[in-house]
Amino acid sequence: MSYPHLKAAITGKNLSIKDISESLGISQKNLAYKIDSGRFSIEEAEQIQKTFFQEMKMECLFQSEHL
């Protein structure tokens, strides 16, 4: 399960994995794993949305490709 909308939003805003991983206090490798596996905590997802994507609803940003 991955988050295609999150990946597209990151690309669309010209953000890097480094930008987001630093805001969460995790490694870039760990963030990439979380995006690909769909294993964010609620707190991490909220922080990403509030910090980088306030214009997007959480439900859209973190919709999995399996829905």
Backbone bond lengths (Angstrom), bond angles and torsions (degrees), N, CA, C in turn:
res aa  C-N    CA-C-N  psi(-1)  N-CA   C-N-CA  omega(-1)  CA-C   N-CA-C  phi
1 M - - - 1.443 - - 1.526 107.95 -
2 S 1.301 116.30 123.30 1.464 119.81 175.79 1.521 108.94 -125.48
3 Y 1.302 115.57 176.92 1.462 121.63 -177.41 1.528 110.11 -116.71
4 P 1.324 118.00 86.20 1.471 119.93 -177.50 1.522 113.44 -63.61
5 H 1.339 118.27 -33.03 1.462 120.33 179.16 1.534 110.63 -68.55
6 L 1.314 116.51 -37.53 1.468 120.52 176.94 1.520 109.79 -65.20
7 K 1.320 116.99 -45.40 1.465 120.35 178.70 1.529 110.77 -59.84
8 A 1.320 117.09 -43.71 1.470 121.13 179.79 1.523 111.00 -65.84
9 A 1.322 117.16 -39.32 1.459 121.06 179.67 1.525 110.76 -65.81
10 I 1.307 117.10 -40.05 1.468 121.11 177.99 1.522 109.57 -61.77
11 T 1.309 116.43 -46.72 1.463 121.48 179.09 1.523 110.95 -64.49
12 G 1.328 116.46 -43.94 1.455 121.38 -177.85 1.518 114.14 -62.17
13 K 1.310 116.93 -29.28 1.472 121.13 179.18 1.529 112.22 -98.16
14 N 1.327 115.73 8.05 1.468 120.99 -179.01 1.523 112.06 54.52
15 L 1.319 115.86 37.24 1.458 121.23 175.16 1.518 108.81 -88.32
16 S 1.299 115.70 161.76 1.462 120.10 175.87 1.525 109.50 -116.66
17 I 1.306 114.37 162.26 1.461 120.42 174.30 1.529 108.90 -58.69
18 K 1.323 116.02 -35.80 1.467 120.62 178.98 1.526 111.28 -61.00
19 D 1.343 117.56 -44.03 1.466 121.16 -179.99 1.532 110.80 -56.31
20 I 1.318 115.27 -47.99 1.464 119.87 -175.59 1.518 111.18 -74.62
21 S 1.329 117.24 -41.88 1.473 119.58 -179.60 1.525 111.12 -61.79
22 E 1.327 117.03 -39.13 1.465 119.82 178.39 1.524 111.65 -64.23
23 S 1.328 116.95 -37.41 1.468 119.32 179.72 1.524 111.51 -68.08
24 L 1.336 116.56 -28.06 1.470 121.02 179.14 1.527 112.43 -90.06
25 G 1.320 116.37 -15.05 1.458 119.94 -177.66 1.519 113.19 74.11
26 I 1.347 115.73 33.27 1.468 121.04 178.08 1.524 108.66 -127.21
27 S 1.320 116.31 167.80 1.462 119.75 -179.99 1.536 110.60 -74.75
28 Q 1.315 114.96 159.55 1.463 120.31 176.54 1.528 110.81 -62.17
29 K 1.320 115.57 -38.63 1.466 120.40 179.35 1.530 110.62 -63.45
30 N 1.321 116.73 -42.42 1.462 121.22 178.86 1.526 110.68 -64.46
31 L 1.329 117.68 -41.78 1.456 120.39 178.67 1.526 110.93 -64.12
32 A 1.323 117.02 -45.03 1.468 120.06 178.80 1.527 110.38 -58.60
33 Y 1.318 117.22 -41.09 1.466 121.30 177.08 1.523 110.53 -61.70
34 K 1.318 117.00 -45.08 1.462 120.70 -178.43 1.531 111.14 -63.47
35 I 1.325 117.24 -39.25 1.467 120.28 178.12 1.525 110.11 -64.83
36 D 1.324 117.03 -44.86 1.469 121.04 -177.76 1.521 113.58 -72.97
37 S 1.321 116.60 -31.53 1.469 119.54 -176.41 1.520 113.19 -95.80
38 G 1.329 116.45 -15.97 1.462 119.80 -178.31 1.514 112.94 74.22
39 R 1.315 117.34 34.52 1.467 121.12 -175.16 1.526 112.93 -114.91
40 F 1.325 115.73 59.11 1.460 120.12 174.12 1.511 109.52 -94.27
41 S 1.319 116.77 145.06 1.460 119.58 169.65 1.530 107.22 -74.53
42 I 1.301 116.68 161.84 1.464 121.12 176.88 1.531 109.41 -58.55
43 E 1.309 116.92 -42.06 1.457 121.54 -179.02 1.535 111.74 -62.61
44 E 1.329 116.14 -42.03 1.465 119.64 178.70 1.530 110.75 -65.49
45 A 1.316 116.17 -44.27 1.465 120.47 179.64 1.526 110.66 -61.51
46 E 1.314 117.18 -43.44 1.464 121.02 179.08 1.524 110.94 -63.32
47 Q 1.323 117.06 -41.37 1.463 120.65 -179.60 1.532 110.85 -64.29
48 I 1.323 116.76 -43.15 1.469 120.26 178.31 1.525 110.22 -61.55
49 Q 1.312 116.60 -47.11 1.464 120.56 -178.26 1.527 111.02 -63.70
50 K 1.304 118.18 -47.13 1.465 121.97 -177.05 1.523 112.41 -69.82
51 T 1.324 117.76 -33.67 1.457 121.36 -177.29 1.527 112.62 -80.77
52 F 1.334 116.96 -40.54 1.460 120.13 -170.53 1.531 115.25 -116.45
53 F 1.321 117.50 -25.54 1.473 119.51 -170.15 1.523 112.18 -134.78
54 Q 1.315 117.16 52.15 1.467 120.84 -177.35 1.523 112.55 -61.21
55 E 1.316 116.81 -25.48 1.457 120.50 -178.52 1.535 113.09 -78.45
56 M 1.321 117.25 -8.02 1.469 121.64 -178.53 1.522 110.39 -109.04
57 K 1.304 115.63 144.40 1.462 120.53 175.02 1.523 108.78 -77.27
58 M 1.317 115.04 144.65 1.474 120.68 178.59 1.531 111.16 -55.73
59 E 1.323 116.20 -41.18 1.464 120.50 -176.17 1.527 111.57 -61.23
60 C 1.317 116.35 -34.33 1.462 120.53 178.58 1.522 110.60 -78.77
61 L 1.297 116.44 -47.99 1.459 121.74 -176.43 1.529 111.80 -59.21
62 F 1.322 116.40 -39.51 1.460 120.63 -176.39 1.531 112.92 -108.56
63 Q 1.314 116.57 28.13 1.471 120.11 174.55 1.522 108.01 -75.69
64 S 1.303 115.99 130.74 1.457 119.38 -178.27 1.521 109.85 -80.28
65 E 1.314 115.33 160.91 1.458 120.35 179.58 1.527 111.97 -73.44
66 H 1.327 117.11 -9.25 1.458 120.61 -177.12 1.527 113.05 -90.26
67 L 1.321 118.39 -4.03 1.464 120.83 -179.29 1.489 111.77 -85.80
